[in-house]
Amino acid sequence: MQNALLASIAETEKQTEMAVRVSTWKQRIENSLEEEDSHPPFDIQEYGARILDKLSLEESSSCVRSFSDLVAGQTKFDVARSFSSLLQL
């Protein structure tokens, strides 16, 4: 009887730990989704045009530019969008 009670308590504790982990994960995901929703829609042509504009402005200097130079000062999501657009160019 005592072993069954201890096993039951241990199982309840496991479930509680899992519920806390799931709740924490859910909160992180919801925060990430809210942040993503706050960004403007992704227009790959617009981002591609921006990259081409930057490259054409710098064409006269005829120096090699790295990707990090092209996206300097941009937010993480803009860097990712710029990279995706650059791959399509």
C-alpha positions as CSV (number, residue, x, y, z in Angstrom):
1,M,0.0,0.0,0.0
2,Q,2.8,2.4,0.9
3,N,4.7,1.6,-2.3
4,A,1.6,2.4,-4.3
5,L,1.2,5.7,-2.5
6,L,4.8,6.7,-3.1
7,A,4.6,5.7,-6.8
8,S,1.4,7.8,-7.1
9,I,3.1,10.8,-5.5
10,A,6.1,10.4,-7.8
11,E,3.9,10.2,-10.9
12,T,2.0,13.4,-9.8
13,E,5.3,15.2,-9.3
14,K,6.5,14.2,-12.8
15,Q,3.2,15.4,-14.3
16,T,3.6,18.7,-12.4
17,E,7.2,19.2,-13.6
18,M,6.0,18.5,-17.2
19,A,3.1,20.9,-16.9
20,V,5.5,23.6,-15.8
21,R,7.9,22.9,-18.7
22,V,5.0,22.9,-21.2
23,S,3.6,26.2,-19.8
24,T,7.1,27.8,-20.0
25,W,7.5,26.6,-23.6
26,K,4.0,27.8,-24.5
27,Q,4.7,31.3,-23.1
28,R,8.0,31.5,-25.0
29,I,6.3,30.5,-28.3
30,E,3.5,32.9,-27.8
31,N,5.9,35.8,-27.1
32,S,7.9,34.8,-30.3
33,L,4.7,34.7,-32.3
34,E,3.5,38.1,-31.0
35,E,6.9,39.6,-32.0
36,E,6.7,38.0,-35.5
37,D,3.2,39.4,-35.9
38,S,4.5,42.9,-35.2
39,H,6.8,42.9,-38.2
40,P,5.6,44.1,-41.6
41,P,4.7,41.4,-44.2
42,F,7.7,40.0,-46.1
43,D,7.9,41.2,-49.7
44,I,10.9,39.4,-51.3
45,Q,10.9,41.8,-54.3
46,E,11.1,44.8,-52.0
47,Y,14.0,43.4,-50.1
48,G,15.7,42.4,-53.4
49,A,15.3,45.9,-54.7
50,R,16.9,47.3,-51.6
51,I,19.9,45.1,-52.0
52,L,20.3,46.0,-55.6
53,D,20.0,49.7,-54.8
54,K,22.8,49.3,-52.2
55,L,25.0,47.4,-54.6
56,S,24.4,49.9,-57.4
57,L,25.3,52.8,-55.1
58,E,28.5,51.1,-54.2
59,E,29.3,49.9,-57.7
60,S,31.3,53.0,-58.5
61,S,33.8,52.3,-55.7
62,S,34.4,48.8,-57.3
63,C,35.2,47.2,-54.0
64,V,34.1,43.8,-52.8
65,R,31.4,44.1,-50.1
66,S,30.5,41.3,-47.6
67,F,27.0,40.4,-46.7
68,S,27.6,41.8,-43.2
69,D,28.5,45.2,-44.7
70,L,25.2,45.2,-46.7
71,V,23.1,44.4,-43.7
72,A,25.0,46.4,-41.0
73,G,22.6,48.1,-38.6
74,Q,19.6,46.0,-39.6
75,T,17.4,44.0,-37.1
76,K,17.7,40.2,-37.0
77,F,14.5,39.7,-38.9
78,D,15.6,42.2,-41.6
79,V,19.0,40.4,-42.0
80,A,17.2,37.0,-42.4
81,R,14.8,38.5,-45.0
82,S,17.7,40.2,-46.8
83,F,19.6,36.9,-46.9
84,S,16.6,35.1,-48.4
85,S,16.1,37.8,-51.0
86,L,19.8,37.7,-51.9
87,L,19.6,34.0,-52.5
88,Q,16.8,34.6,-55.0
89,L,18.7,37.3,-56.9
